[in-house]
Amino acid sequence: MNDADNFEWDDQKALVNYAKHGVSFEEASEVFNDLFGIEKLDDREAYGEERFIRIGIAGNKLLMVVYTERGEKTRIISAREVTKNERNDYYRENAQGWDDS
């Protein structure tokens, strides 16, 4: 389980995110425990800071989490369940290197 001291977020943003997506930021922090999680730079917009997207398993859900690093803290910005394409990316990425023979 994650050390809560390593994560931070805006409490109001967390409430809005939960109302919109049904995912708490506490739950979202669990994706960082997924050893098979995939990450990429979030370059969808110019945010004024470096942001990342991580897709990973939290409990029984596959989540997409947007975050940034601030000092020694990981700041969660948003979280939701993955889209079909994101789910396919996650499983395709993790299937590479497996031998079906």
N, C-alpha and C positions, 0 to 999 in steps of 0.2 A: 504494500500500500504506500501511497505517496506521503511524504512529509508535508503537511499543509503549509509549513513555514516557507517552502520553496515556491509557492504559488501566490498570486495576487490577482485581484480583479476589482472592477468598479461594481459596488453592490447594486446600484440602480440598473446598470447594464445587465447584470446577472438576472435580476427579476424580469426585465423585459425579454431577455433571451429565453428564460424558462417559459414565460407566457406564450411566446411565439413558436418555440421549437420543442418544448417539453423536455429539455436537457438542462440540468443544473451544471454550474461550473465545477462543483465538487465532483460530480460524475465525470465531467469532461476531463478533469485532471488525471483520471485513470488511464487515458490513452497513452500516457507517457510510460506506463508499465508494460505496454505491448511490445515485446521484443521484435515483432514482425511489423510494427508500425512503419508507415512510409511518410516521408517529409519532403517538402519542396518549398522554395521561396514563393511567397505570395506577391506576385507582380501584376495582379489584376488592376491595380490603381497605384498612383503615387501617394503613399500614406504619410510621408514625412518621417518614417521610421522603417526599419527592416522588419517585415512580418513574415511569418511562416505558416504553412498549412501542414497539419499532421492528421493522418487517418489511422485509426487504430481501434482496437476493441476495448470497450469499457463495460464490464458486466456482460450482458448478453446483447449489447448493441454495438454496431460499427459506426463510429462517429467521425466527423470532420471538425477539427478544432483549429481556429485561427489564434495565433499567439505571437508575442514578441518577448525578447529577453531584455530585462531592465536590471542591470547589475547582476546580482546572483539570483534574481527572482524571474520566474516565468509568469508573464502577465497574460491571462486568458482574455481574449477579446470577443470571441463568439464560438458557439458550438451547436451542432445539429446532427441529425442522422444523415448518413451519406445518401447521395443520389445513386441511381442504378449504375451510371458510368463510373462514379467514384468507387463503388463496391467492386466493379469489374477490374478497375485499376489496382485495387488493393490485392485481390486474389491473383491477378495476372502477375503482379510484381513478386508475390510470394511463391508463385508456382515455378518461377525461373530457377533452373538448377536442379529441379526434381527429375529423377529418371523414372519413367513409367514402365520400364522393362522389368 
